Amino acid sequence: MGIYKDETESKRETKRGGNRAALFVYAMEGLENMAFVSSAVSLVLYFNDYMNLTIPESAVVLTNVMGTTFILTLLGGYISDTYLTRFKTCVLFGIIEMLGFGLLAIQAHFPHLRPLSCKGVAPSLAHQCEVADSTQNAIFYTALYLIAFGSSGVKAALTPLGADQFDEKDPEEAVQLSSFFNWFMYSLTIGSIFGVTFVVWISINLGWDWSFGVSAVAILFSVIFLSMGKSLYRNNALNGSPIVRILQVFVAAIKNRSLPTPERTEELHEIHDNEAGQSEILERTDQFRFLDRAAIIRSSSTDVGTSKHTDRWSLCTVTQIEETKILVRMLPIIISTIFMNTCVAQLQTFSIQQSNTLDTNILGFKVPGPSIPVIPLLFMFVLIPVYEHIFVPLARKITGIPTGITHLQRIGVGLVLSAISMAVAGIVETRRKRVAIQHNMVDSVEPLPMSVLWLGFQYAIFGGADMFTLAGLLEFFHSESSARMKSFGTAISWWPIGFGYFLSSVLVEVVNKVSGGWLASKNLNTGKLNYFYWLLSGLSLLNFGFYLVCASRYRYKKVDVKQVELVEEDSSVLKGKMEWTKL
């Protein structure tokens, strides 16, 4: 599916990859996500109870860190495609993430490295809590952003590394590639389950220093396991900067802006020889025709028939232009999926704080509030195999599409479920506040006589939304990205999550100002969180309408199969795969 390091090693490369190599990728994803997700769902409590941040401040800091993590995946994808292989990128950034968790463990262990804890202080006295000094904050934020930076590189490179193990030019492996994304989500889910139960239990019962330490060790073992499969991996070649390739197209198009665009594709510049090193040749599309000017051959141009001697800032190939068009076409899809991740941020901040006000005793066991997200994870744990083994085969027979339904259809289902989840969250919060009022516990720090399982409704529905949308986005961006930009394209698929977290921070501030303080209170019982959830649900429905417009106008990429000689035999499986991309 990709461009391999050396053509002389092609025979040996064909013996690599497959499900056996992907197992090591699953192992790293599970362990890394165990550490990352446990922090995502519980750090807001550490911020509030041990770093003495207010509830809104805790939510903003967490969403900023999470947002930074996913925005920085672009840097990880750039490094992976330009300077390091995907394997080396995962190892390097994994070590950086491990150092971040190690630094947090050190700060949590030594009391003088953090302010005196205000855990258990009544809400009315919270303003008297000690604020962290500059040194404590320096350690705190350095650790957080080491984790963010490290995790971003792993997320950008690990998914395409796993996908590289399946050759989409091979009919059998093309089907396995689609399954890979589902099982990748499954390993992510298993790791998350252990994170929100085992690691969170450690933080509540043994201390935050232990939980951060366990997370650091988990990252260490994830790097070790990934390294154990090194001899089995199909590795990508370094093809130069994808950002430079994109800029070259725009610069060349501007230079040639006064020239008429030829109607015949054959009159535009393209390279077909082996020297070009292109694993795929993309067909010309009629969208964004201005960019086609970058491939206009001037009468004075020389040596345009080979990859050498050509000034790419003045003359680009049709394939290079189409690579750029693909990314431009993806932008509306990126934008239309951002808001769903704004809703995710609420489940990791305000919903966790809701859980701290409820009765967490379940069947005689006291369940930590941050472990409540295990509900959607268990739902996904069951749903993913059902989706892979039952839904996809049945849908495949009806639609003829190897993945059952298209990537964009899968994403759309997730967006609808997200809107429903926020509406349910508003209903549950309304009931929680009513219970607090009925029992005269509005200002009490004691748990309300209401089971924390009530939060399971919103979490379960959102679990389904996450399964559909995240896996759909990863597969969509990977399959649509050109062979030279797989890491870069996959990194972009994480962007909606990052922007969603940042939008959450902005939205909380804006809603507080416009509404007169729906979310400003340090006491959830006196706030208007239910109104905020309903606002998110309404905005999610509007966002879904925008997504439908964007998805209906999207044009899937077209690969010139004959020129790159992907497959000679007539395979019905591959034919079906090529046909559905036109839907």
C-alpha positions as a printed Julia matrix, in Angstrom:
583×3 Matrix{Float64}:
   0.0     0.0     0.0
   2.84    2.4     0.63
   6.28    3.22   -0.75
   8.87    0.91    0.75
  12.38    1.8     1.75
  14.3     0.08   -1.03
  13.09   -1.63   -4.17
  15.9    -4.2    -3.82
  14.23   -5.43   -0.64
  10.82   -5.89   -2.25
  10.91   -9.68   -2.0
  11.76   -9.56    1.67
   9.15   -6.88    2.25
   6.41   -9.12    0.86
   7.13  -11.61    3.65
   6.59   -8.9     6.22
   3.44   -7.24    7.44
   0.02   -8.79    7.83
  -1.91   -9.53   11.01
   1.18  -10.89   12.79
   2.97   -7.53   12.5
  -0.2    -5.63   13.41
  -0.37   -7.43   16.77
   2.57   -5.37   18.06
   0.8    -2.19   16.93
  -2.32   -3.26   18.83
  -0.19   -3.88   21.94
   1.33   -0.4    21.86
  -2.03    1.25   21.21
  -3.64   -0.56   24.13
  -0.91    0.29   26.64
  -0.42    3.87   25.47
  -4.13    4.56   25.5
  -4.48    2.98   28.96
  -2.17    5.69   30.3
  -3.52    8.52   28.17
  -7.24    7.9    28.76
  -6.84    7.37   32.51
  -5.33   10.85   32.62
  -8.0    12.33   30.36
 -10.83   11.2    32.64
  -9.22   11.78   36.03
  -6.72   14.65   35.75
  -9.51   17.16   36.25
  -9.81   15.8    39.82
  -6.05   16.05   40.36
  -6.16   19.66   39.12
  -9.04   20.51   41.43
  -8.09   18.56   44.57
  -4.27   18.72   44.55
  -3.27   21.66   42.33
  -6.16   23.74   43.78
  -7.62   24.9    40.48
 -11.3    25.79   40.38
 -13.74   23.55   38.51
 -13.87   25.82   35.41
 -10.07   26.28   35.53
  -9.58   22.51   35.78
 -11.85   21.93   32.81
 -10.05   24.55   30.71
  -6.55   23.24   31.55
  -7.54   19.66   30.72
  -9.24   20.58   27.46
  -6.24   22.72   26.45
  -3.83   19.84   27.1
  -6.04   17.37   25.26
  -6.51   19.82   22.41
  -2.77   20.41   22.13
  -2.19   16.67   21.97
  -4.35   16.2    18.91
  -3.32   19.42   17.16
   0.35   18.45   17.47
  -0.33   15.19   15.61
   0.29   17.25   12.47
   3.89   17.77   13.61
   4.22   14.05   14.34
   2.87   13.19   10.89
   5.25   15.68    9.26
   8.25   14.21   11.08
   7.15   10.66   10.25
   6.81   11.34    6.51
   9.88   13.58    6.21
  12.62   12.69    8.7
  11.85    9.43   10.54
  10.03    6.24    9.66
   6.71    5.63   11.39
   8.31    3.02   13.62
  11.09    5.36   14.8
   8.56    8.16   15.33
   6.45    5.94   17.62
   9.5     4.93   19.66
  10.87    8.46   20.05
   7.57   10.1    20.97
   6.64    7.19   23.23
   9.77    7.86   25.29
   8.87   11.57   25.49
   5.39   10.71   26.76
   6.88    8.35   29.35
   9.08   11.19   30.67
   6.02   13.38   31.1
   4.22   10.8    33.23
   7.42   10.23   35.2
   7.68   13.94   36.0
   4.04   14.04   37.14
   4.7    11.04   39.39
   7.63   12.85   41.0
   5.56   15.98   41.63
   2.67   13.98   43.07
   5.04   12.04   45.37
   6.83   15.02   46.94
   4.44   17.42   48.77
   6.75   20.43   48.5
   6.5    20.26   44.69
   2.76   21.06   44.77
   0.5    23.29   46.93
  -1.24   22.08   50.08
  -4.23   20.0    48.98
  -7.74   21.43   49.36
  -9.46   18.09   48.88
 -12.59   17.83   51.06
 -12.88   21.56   51.69
 -16.45   22.86   51.49
 -17.27   24.75   48.25
 -17.95   27.95   50.21
 -14.35   27.92   51.54
 -12.61   26.92   48.29
 -11.45   30.52   47.68
  -9.09   30.18   50.67
  -7.06   27.37   49.05
  -3.36   27.91   48.45
  -2.3    28.65   44.85
   0.67   26.84   43.26
   3.87   28.9    43.02
   5.89   29.46   39.84
   8.21   26.46   40.36
   5.33   24.11   41.06
   3.48   25.37   38.0
   6.61   25.01   35.85
   6.95   21.33   36.79
   3.23   20.81   36.41
   2.86   22.29   32.92
   6.15   20.86   31.64
   4.96   17.36   32.53
   1.53   17.9    31.0
   2.87   19.14   27.68
   5.54   16.45   27.49
   2.66   13.99   27.67
   0.75   15.96   25.04
   3.74   16.17   22.69
   4.69   12.52   23.11
   1.18   11.19   22.66
   0.67   13.34   19.55
   3.57   11.68   17.75
   2.4     8.2    18.68
  -1.13    8.92   17.47
   0.12   10.36   14.18
   2.46    7.5    13.29
   1.06    4.37   14.95
  -2.15    4.09   12.92
  -0.42    4.38    9.51
   2.33    2.04   10.72
  -0.3    -0.6    11.38
  -2.11    0.13    8.1
   1.21   -0.19    6.23
   1.19   -3.88    7.12
  -1.7    -4.45    4.7
  -1.3    -3.86    0.98
  -4.46   -2.31   -0.44
  -3.29   -3.37   -3.92
  -3.82   -6.96   -2.87
  -7.54   -7.93   -2.86
  -7.26  -10.1     0.26
  -5.18   -7.6     2.22
  -7.47   -4.76    1.14
 -10.27   -6.39    3.12
  -7.9    -7.04    6.06
  -6.97   -3.35    6.0
 -10.58   -2.38    6.66
 -10.71   -4.86    9.55
  -7.47   -3.43   10.92
  -9.14   -0.12   11.81
 -11.91   -1.91   13.71
  -9.43   -4.02   15.67
  -7.26   -0.95   16.23
 -10.3     0.64   17.84
 -10.8    -2.55   19.83
  -7.26   -2.43   21.26
  -7.8     1.27   22.01
 -11.01    0.33   23.84
  -9.41   -2.45   25.89
  -6.6    -0.11   26.94
  -9.13    2.55   27.87
 -11.1     0.06   30.0
  -8.02   -0.77   32.03
  -7.17    2.93   32.24
 -10.5     4.08   33.66
 -10.74    1.14   36.07
  -7.35   -0.21   37.12
  -5.28    3.0    36.84
  -8.06    5.21   38.24
  -8.5     2.79   41.16
  -4.78    3.15   41.87
  -5.01    6.96   41.87
  -7.96    6.91   44.31
  -6.71    4.2    46.67
  -2.91    4.26   46.45
  -2.21    7.82   45.37
  -1.6     9.87   42.25
   2.14    9.2    42.36
   1.43    5.48   41.94
  -1.04    5.97   39.09
   1.3     8.3    37.2
   4.13    5.84   37.8
   2.05    2.94   36.45
   1.24    5.05   33.38
   4.93    5.72   32.78
   5.7     2.0    33.03
   2.83    1.2    30.66
   4.3     3.56   28.05
   7.73    1.97   28.53
   6.35   -1.51   27.87
   4.38   -0.23   24.88
   7.64    0.93   23.3
   9.3    -2.39   24.12
   6.46   -4.41   22.59
   6.46   -2.29   19.43
  10.23   -2.73   19.11
   9.87   -6.51   19.37
   8.07   -6.55   16.03
  10.64   -4.44   14.18
  11.8    -7.28   11.92
   8.22   -7.9    10.76
   7.24   -4.38    9.75
   6.83   -3.0     6.28
   8.39    0.44    6.68
   7.62    3.59    4.74
  10.26    5.44    2.76
  10.99    9.1     3.4
   9.57   11.16    0.54
  10.32   14.7     1.55
   8.09   17.21    3.24
   4.36   16.86    2.44
   3.92   20.51    3.42
   6.51   21.57    0.84
   4.77   19.48   -1.83
   1.5    21.26   -1.07
   3.11   24.71   -1.08
   4.8    23.95   -4.4
   1.41   23.4    -6.01
   0.03   26.74   -4.83
   3.2    28.64   -5.77
   3.35   27.06   -9.23
  -0.36   27.69   -9.8
   0.07   31.37   -8.89
   3.09   31.68  -11.2
   1.05   30.25  -14.08
  -2.16   32.15  -13.25
  -2.1    34.05  -16.55
  -1.85   30.89  -18.67
  -4.96   29.13  -20.03
  -5.66   25.72  -18.51
  -5.59   22.91  -21.13
  -8.78   20.88  -21.4
  -6.92   17.68  -22.22
  -5.17   16.02  -19.3
  -2.45   14.73  -21.61
  -1.24   18.31  -22.08
  -0.46   18.64  -18.36
   2.76   17.48  -16.72
   2.95   13.97  -15.3
   5.77   11.48  -14.69
   5.4     7.79  -15.46
   8.96    6.48  -15.32
  10.49    4.46  -12.48
  12.75    7.38  -11.62
   9.75    9.27  -10.36
   9.32    6.91   -7.46
   5.55    7.27   -7.49
   3.64    4.26   -6.19
   0.37    5.66   -7.5
  -0.71    8.06  -10.19
  -3.84   10.03   -9.39
  -6.33   10.9   -12.1
  -7.16   14.51  -12.75
 -10.42   15.79  -11.23
 -12.45   18.83  -12.25
 -12.57   20.42   -8.79
 -10.33   23.38   -7.88
  -9.26   23.75  -11.52
  -7.12   26.77  -10.67
  -4.55   24.39   -9.14
  -4.26   22.56  -12.46
  -2.26   25.54  -13.7
   0.67   24.23  -11.62
   1.06   21.41  -14.2
   1.05   23.62  -17.31
   4.21   23.02  -19.31
   5.69   26.29  -20.55
   7.19   26.27  -24.03
  10.59   27.13  -22.53
  10.52   24.23  -20.05
  13.18   21.59  -20.45
  13.72   18.14  -18.99
  10.13   17.86  -17.86
   9.88   14.22  -18.73
  11.85   13.02  -15.73
  11.76   13.61  -12.01
  15.19   15.26  -12.08
  15.97   18.77  -13.32
  12.35   19.86  -12.87
  11.75   22.97  -10.75
   8.8    21.82   -8.65
   8.12   25.42   -7.6
   7.27   26.19  -11.22
   6.0    22.86  -12.56
   4.21   20.1   -10.62
   2.77   16.78  -11.7
  -0.94   16.09  -11.95
  -0.54   13.56   -9.12
   1.06   16.17   -6.86
  -1.78   18.57   -7.65
  -4.38   15.91   -6.89
  -2.65   15.19   -3.56
  -3.21   18.83   -2.69
  -6.8    18.76   -3.92
  -7.49   15.77   -1.67
  -6.42   17.72    1.4
  -8.48   20.74    0.31
 -11.54   18.52   -0.19
 -11.02   17.04    3.26
 -11.16   20.41    5.03
 -14.98   20.66    5.15
 -15.16   17.11    6.55
 -12.64   18.09    9.23
 -14.6    21.19   10.16
 -17.94   19.37   10.3
 -16.67   16.77   12.79
 -15.06   19.22   15.22
 -18.18   19.91   17.24
 -18.72   16.27   18.17
 -15.41   16.36   20.0
 -16.5    19.45   21.87
 -19.17   17.17   23.33
 -16.51   14.56   24.19
 -14.72   17.18   26.27
 -17.83   17.69   28.4
 -17.96   13.98   29.24
 -14.35   14.14   30.42
 -14.8    17.28   32.52
 -18.29   18.23   33.69
 -19.63   14.67   33.67
 -16.74   13.51   35.84
 -17.51   16.33   38.26
 -21.17   15.27   38.22
 -20.13   11.75   39.22
 -18.41   13.13   42.33
 -21.79   14.37   43.61
 -23.57   11.01   43.16
 -23.77    7.68   44.98
 -21.0     5.54   43.5
 -21.9     2.32   45.33
 -22.74   -0.38   42.8
 -23.51   -3.91   44.02
 -21.59   -3.23   47.21
 -18.55   -1.75   45.45
 -17.6     1.92   45.58
 -16.83    2.95   42.01
 -14.57    6.01   41.52
 -16.27    8.77   39.54
 -13.57    8.84   36.82
 -14.25    5.14   36.19
 -17.78    5.84   34.94
 -16.55    6.18   31.33
 -16.05    2.41   31.48
 -19.74    2.2    30.55
 -19.32    3.39   26.95
 -16.08    1.45   26.72
 -17.8    -1.8    27.69
 -20.49   -0.92   25.19
 -17.83   -0.5    22.5
 -16.1    -3.69   23.69
 -19.23   -5.62   22.72
 -20.31   -3.5    19.78
 -17.06   -3.54   17.76
 -16.96   -7.37   17.28
 -20.69   -7.3    16.46
 -20.07   -4.55   13.94
 -17.09   -6.38   12.4
 -18.51   -9.92   12.29
 -22.25   -9.34   11.85
 -23.08   -5.87   10.56
 -20.27   -5.51    7.99
 -20.83   -8.92    6.3
 -24.58   -8.32    6.09
 -24.2    -4.75    4.84
 -21.52   -5.89    2.36
 -24.0    -8.29    0.74
 -26.51   -5.47    0.33
 -24.24   -2.61   -0.73
 -21.35   -4.48   -2.34
 -18.98   -2.26   -0.36
 -16.1    -4.12    1.41
 -16.6    -1.99    4.56
 -20.38   -2.47    4.6
 -21.13    1.25    4.49
 -18.94    4.08    3.28
 -16.61    5.92    5.64
 -18.66    9.11    5.38
 -21.91    7.26    6.18
 -20.27    5.76    9.26
 -19.12    9.18   10.44
 -22.64   10.58    9.95
 -24.19    7.91   12.19
 -21.76    8.89   14.93
 -22.67   12.57   14.67
 -26.37   11.81   15.12
 -25.67    9.65   18.18
 -23.56   12.47   19.63
 -26.5    14.9    19.46
 -28.77   12.35   21.16
 -26.19   11.79   23.91
 -26.06   15.49   24.8
 -29.86   15.68   24.96
 -29.93   12.72   27.34
 -27.15   14.33   29.41
 -29.33   17.4    29.9
 -32.24   15.27   31.11
 -30.03   13.38   33.59
 -28.51   16.61   34.95
 -32.0    18.06   35.45
 -32.94   15.05   37.55
 -29.66   15.25   39.54
 -30.33   18.89   40.48
 -33.93   18.07   41.41
 -32.7    15.36   43.8
 -30.27   17.83   45.41
 -33.08   20.35   45.98
 -35.58   17.79   47.26
 -33.12   16.52   49.89
 -31.79   19.96   50.9
 -28.28   19.02   49.74
 -27.54   21.9    47.37
 -24.54   23.05   49.44
 -23.58   19.65   50.8
 -20.33   17.82   49.93
 -21.98   14.47   50.67
 -23.08   12.27   47.74
 -26.68   12.63   46.64
 -29.12    9.72   47.0
 -28.92    9.09   43.27
 -26.92    6.33   41.59
 -23.97    7.29   39.41
 -25.29    4.77   36.88
 -27.67    7.49   35.68
 -24.68    8.96   33.86
 -24.35    5.68   32.02
 -27.13    6.6    29.6
 -25.27    9.54   28.07
 -21.98    7.67   28.15
 -23.36    4.53   26.47
 -24.9     6.46   23.59
 -21.72    8.42   23.11
 -19.74    5.18   23.11
 -21.6     4.17   19.98
 -21.0     7.6    18.49
 -17.27    7.34   19.13
 -17.06    3.86   17.6
 -18.69    5.0    14.39
 -17.04    8.39   14.0
 -13.44    7.88   15.16
 -12.87    4.61   13.29
 -14.62    6.08   10.25
 -12.4     9.17   10.3
  -9.17    7.18   10.67
 -10.03    4.86    7.79
 -11.38    7.68    5.63
  -8.32    9.89    5.95
  -5.9     7.0     5.55
  -7.59    5.59    2.46
  -8.03    8.99    0.82
  -4.54   10.32    1.55
  -1.95    9.78   -1.17
   0.79    7.18   -0.71
   3.33    9.93    0.04
   1.21   11.53    2.77
  -0.23    8.66    4.82
   1.13    9.83    8.18
   0.32   13.45    7.41
  -3.21   12.54    6.34
  -3.8    10.32    9.36
  -2.52   13.1    11.61
  -5.15   15.41   10.13
  -7.85   12.89   11.1
  -7.03   13.62   14.76
  -7.42   17.37   14.26
 -11.18   17.49   14.89
 -10.54   16.11   18.38
  -7.96   18.77   19.13
 -10.02   21.64   17.79
 -13.04   20.21   19.6
 -11.24   20.49   22.93
 -10.13   24.06   22.21
 -13.62   24.97   21.07
 -14.92   23.52   24.33
 -12.73   25.91   26.33
 -13.92   28.87   24.26
 -17.54   27.74   24.4
 -17.49   27.45   28.19
 -16.18   31.01   28.48
 -18.64   32.41   25.94
 -21.65   30.62   27.43
 -20.72   31.88   30.9
 -20.59   35.48   29.7
 -23.68   35.41   27.5
 -25.83   33.4    29.93
 -24.8    35.29   33.03
 -22.97   32.34   34.57
 -24.54   28.96   33.69
 -21.2    27.27   34.38
 -19.46   29.82   36.61
 -20.48   28.38   39.95
 -18.03   26.17   41.85
 -21.08   24.21   42.98
 -22.75   22.2    40.21
 -26.01   22.14   42.17
 -26.46   25.88   41.7
 -25.31   25.99   38.07
 -27.17   25.46   34.8
 -25.19   22.58   33.33
 -28.38   20.98   31.99
 -29.03   24.04   29.83
 -25.48   23.81   28.51
 -25.99   20.15   27.53
 -29.19   20.99   25.66
 -27.43   23.82   23.88
 -24.75   21.35   22.76
 -27.43   18.96   21.5
 -29.08   21.66   19.4
 -25.77   22.84   17.98
 -24.85   19.21   17.22
 -27.97   18.84   15.07
 -27.1    22.01   13.16
 -23.58   20.69   12.74
 -24.96   17.41   11.35
 -26.86   19.36    8.71
 -23.61   21.06    7.71
 -21.89   17.67    7.56
 -24.55   16.27    5.23
 -23.88   19.1     2.78
 -20.11   18.56    2.96
 -20.3    14.77    2.63
 -22.7    14.91   -0.35
 -20.27   17.14   -2.24
 -17.12   15.15   -1.47
 -15.35   13.48   -4.41
 -13.33   10.36   -3.61
  -9.84   10.16   -5.11
  -9.31    8.27   -8.35
  -6.21    6.17   -8.92
  -5.02    5.41  -12.44
  -4.85    1.64  -11.92
  -3.38    0.87  -15.35
  -0.46    3.25  -15.09
   0.69    2.09  -11.7
  -0.19   -1.56  -12.45
  -1.85   -2.19   -9.11
  -3.5    -5.44  -10.06
  -3.53   -7.31  -13.36
  -6.13   -9.92  -12.63
  -9.83   -9.12  -12.5
 -10.64   -9.35   -8.8
 -14.24   -8.87   -7.77
 -13.19   -7.8    -4.28
 -10.86   -5.09   -5.56
 -13.37   -4.09   -8.18
 -15.96   -3.6    -5.47
 -13.47   -1.56   -3.45
 -12.72    0.71   -6.41
 -16.39    1.09   -7.28
 -17.61    2.12   -3.84
 -15.08    4.94   -3.66
 -17.09    6.63   -6.39
 -20.27    6.65   -4.29
